[in-house]
């Protein structure tokens, strides 16, 4: 059986529910700036996490160092609770600020109807993505 190699990506946001929209916009611009300084390319997306829409970024990665740098940015600078990482086998992991991670399924393209029904999703390049088994 042929193994499919998936593109490794980190999906993250600078959004924080307890700050106002202007501050969230500034935090998103800060995230973009830091990601570019790391030599990576942030692709803007719309994310819905815990039922709340937010500006998110899909960031292709290829090394463990890039993943660690993005986690450091998310947790130490942006004070985020988690980031989503898709490994090269298509497994989706929620990585938390306390250095734990949880396998939550596989990131997959779906319909708008299914994404809205599930509640948490990413809209990137006009395609809805959710995590499922």
Sine and cosine of phi, psi and omega as CSV:
sin_phi,cos_phi,sin_psi,cos_psi,sin_omega,cos_omega
0.00,0.00,0.73,-0.68,0.01,-1.00
-0.97,0.23,0.74,-0.68,0.03,-1.00
-1.00,-0.01,0.74,-0.67,0.06,-1.00
-1.00,0.04,0.76,-0.65,0.09,-1.00
-0.99,-0.12,0.86,-0.51,0.00,-1.00
-1.00,0.00,0.42,-0.91,0.08,-1.00
-0.97,0.26,0.79,-0.61,0.06,-1.00
-0.97,0.23,0.78,-0.62,0.04,-1.00
-0.64,-0.77,0.45,-0.89,0.20,-0.98
-0.92,-0.39,0.73,-0.68,0.11,-0.99
-0.92,-0.39,0.83,-0.55,-0.06,-1.00
-0.55,-0.84,0.25,-0.97,-0.01,-1.00
-0.63,-0.77,0.36,-0.93,0.12,-0.99
-0.97,-0.26,-0.01,1.00,-0.06,-1.00
-0.90,0.44,0.66,-0.75,0.10,-0.99
-0.73,-0.68,0.78,-0.62,-0.12,-0.99
-0.91,0.43,-0.38,0.93,-0.08,-1.00
-1.00,-0.03,0.07,1.00,0.05,-1.00
-0.89,-0.46,0.29,-0.96,-0.10,-0.99
-0.98,0.19,0.23,-0.97,-0.05,-1.00
-0.85,0.52,-0.59,0.81,0.01,-1.00
-0.91,0.42,-0.70,0.72,0.03,-1.00
-0.91,0.40,-0.61,0.79,0.06,-1.00
-0.90,0.44,-0.64,0.77,0.05,-1.00
-0.89,0.46,-0.71,0.71,0.02,-1.00
-0.88,0.48,-0.64,0.77,0.02,-1.00
-0.91,0.42,-0.61,0.79,0.04,-1.00
-0.90,0.43,-0.65,0.76,0.04,-1.00
-0.91,0.42,-0.61,0.79,0.05,-1.00
-0.90,0.44,-0.68,0.73,0.04,-1.00
-0.85,0.52,-0.76,0.64,0.00,-1.00
-0.83,0.56,-0.72,0.69,-0.02,-1.00
-0.87,0.49,-0.74,0.67,-0.02,-1.00
-0.90,0.44,-0.65,0.76,0.00,-1.00
-0.89,0.45,-0.66,0.75,0.02,-1.00
-0.92,0.40,-0.61,0.79,0.06,-1.00
-0.87,0.49,-0.55,0.83,0.04,-1.00
-0.96,0.28,-0.08,1.00,0.00,-1.00
0.99,0.11,0.29,0.96,-0.01,-1.00
-0.95,-0.32,0.26,-0.97,-0.05,-1.00
-0.91,-0.42,0.92,-0.38,0.05,-1.00
-1.00,0.08,0.78,-0.62,0.04,-1.00
-0.95,-0.31,0.87,-0.49,-0.07,-1.00
-0.93,0.36,0.63,-0.78,0.02,-1.00
-0.59,-0.81,0.14,-0.99,0.15,-0.99
-0.95,-0.30,0.81,-0.59,0.03,-1.00
-0.90,-0.43,0.53,-0.85,0.16,-0.99
-0.83,-0.56,0.88,-0.47,-0.05,-1.00
-0.76,-0.65,0.80,-0.60,-0.07,-1.00
0.81,0.59,0.60,0.80,0.06,-1.00
0.99,0.17,0.02,1.00,-0.06,-1.00
-0.93,-0.38,0.81,-0.58,0.05,-1.00
-0.96,0.29,0.56,-0.83,0.01,-1.00
-0.40,-0.92,0.42,-0.91,0.13,-0.99
-0.94,0.33,0.79,-0.61,0.02,-1.00
-0.82,-0.58,0.19,-0.98,0.02,-1.00
-0.72,-0.69,0.73,-0.69,0.12,-0.99
-0.99,-0.16,0.86,-0.51,-0.11,-0.99
-0.82,-0.57,0.94,-0.33,0.06,-1.00
-0.90,0.43,0.67,-0.74,0.02,-1.00
-0.74,-0.67,0.38,-0.92,0.02,-1.00
-0.69,-0.73,-0.15,0.99,0.00,-1.00
-0.76,-0.65,0.38,-0.93,0.06,-1.00
-0.89,0.46,-0.58,0.82,0.02,-1.00
-0.88,0.48,-0.66,0.75,0.03,-1.00
-0.89,0.45,-0.67,0.74,0.01,-1.00
-0.89,0.45,-0.73,0.68,0.01,-1.00
-0.88,0.48,-0.64,0.76,0.02,-1.00
-0.90,0.44,-0.64,0.77,0.02,-1.00
-0.94,0.35,-0.60,0.80,0.07,-1.00
-0.91,0.43,-0.68,0.74,0.04,-1.00
-0.86,0.51,-0.71,0.70,0.04,-1.00
-0.86,0.51,-0.74,0.67,-0.04,-1.00
-0.89,0.46,-0.72,0.69,-0.16,-0.99
-1.00,0.03,-0.64,0.77,-0.10,-1.00
-1.00,0.01,-0.60,0.80,-0.06,-1.00
-1.00,-0.10,-0.76,0.65,-0.11,-0.99
-1.00,-0.03,-0.12,0.99,0.06,-1.00
0.84,0.54,0.65,0.76,0.03,-1.00
-0.99,0.11,0.42,-0.91,0.03,-1.00
-0.99,0.12,-0.54,0.84,-0.08,-1.00
-0.36,-0.93,0.30,-0.95,0.20,-0.98
-0.72,-0.69,0.41,-0.91,0.07,-1.00
-0.98,-0.21,0.73,-0.69,0.04,-1.00
-0.83,-0.57,0.79,-0.62,0.14,-0.99
-0.97,-0.24,0.84,-0.54,-0.01,-1.00
-1.00,0.09,0.00,-1.00,-0.07,-1.00
-0.96,0.28,0.00,1.00,0.10,-0.99
-0.96,-0.27,0.05,1.00,0.03,-1.00
1.00,0.04,0.08,1.00,0.03,-1.00
-0.98,0.21,0.71,-0.71,0.03,-1.00
-0.98,-0.19,0.78,-0.62,-0.03,-1.00
-0.86,-0.51,0.71,-0.71,0.23,-0.97
-1.00,-0.04,0.87,-0.50,0.01,-1.00
-0.97,-0.25,0.78,-0.62,-0.11,-0.99
-0.96,-0.27,0.34,-0.94,-0.03,-1.00
-0.88,0.47,-0.37,0.93,0.01,-1.00
-1.00,0.02,0.27,0.96,0.07,-1.00
0.96,0.28,0.22,0.97,0.12,-0.99
-1.00,-0.09,0.28,-0.96,0.08,-1.00
-0.60,-0.80,0.41,-0.91,-0.06,-1.00
-0.72,-0.69,0.83,-0.56,0.10,-1.00
-0.96,0.28,0.88,-0.48,-0.07,-1.00
-0.92,-0.39,0.04,1.00,0.05,-1.00
0.75,-0.66,-0.59,-0.81,0.00,-1.00
-0.81,-0.59,0.64,-0.76,0.07,-1.00
-0.98,0.21,0.80,-0.60,-0.02,-1.00
-0.59,-0.81,0.52,-0.85,0.07,-1.00
-0.94,0.33,0.58,-0.82,-0.02,-1.00
-0.51,-0.86,-0.03,-1.00,0.03,-1.00
-1.00,0.08,0.33,-0.94,0.06,-1.00
-0.86,0.52,-0.69,0.73,-0.02,-1.00
-0.86,0.52,-0.73,0.69,0.00,-1.00
-0.92,0.39,-0.63,0.78,0.01,-1.00
-0.89,0.45,-0.72,0.70,0.00,-1.00
-0.90,0.43,-0.59,0.80,0.03,-1.00
-0.93,0.38,-0.61,0.79,0.00,-1.00
-0.95,0.33,-0.60,0.80,0.07,-1.00
0.97,-0.23,-0.76,0.64,0.03,-1.00
-0.97,-0.24,0.79,-0.61,-0.04,-1.00
-0.33,-0.94,0.17,-0.99,0.14,-0.99
-0.83,-0.56,0.74,-0.68,0.09,-1.00
-0.96,-0.29,0.92,-0.38,-0.08,-1.00
-0.69,-0.72,0.81,-0.58,-0.03,-1.00
0.80,0.60,0.67,0.74,0.03,-1.00
0.91,0.41,0.31,0.95,0.05,-1.00
-0.87,-0.49,0.72,-0.70,0.06,-1.00
-1.00,0.01,0.71,-0.70,0.03,-1.00
-0.83,-0.56,0.71,-0.70,0.10,-0.99
-0.76,-0.65,0.16,-0.99,0.06,-1.00
-0.95,-0.30,0.75,-0.66,0.03,-1.00
-0.53,-0.85,0.14,-0.99,-0.01,-1.00
-0.95,0.32,0.00,0.00,0.00,0.00
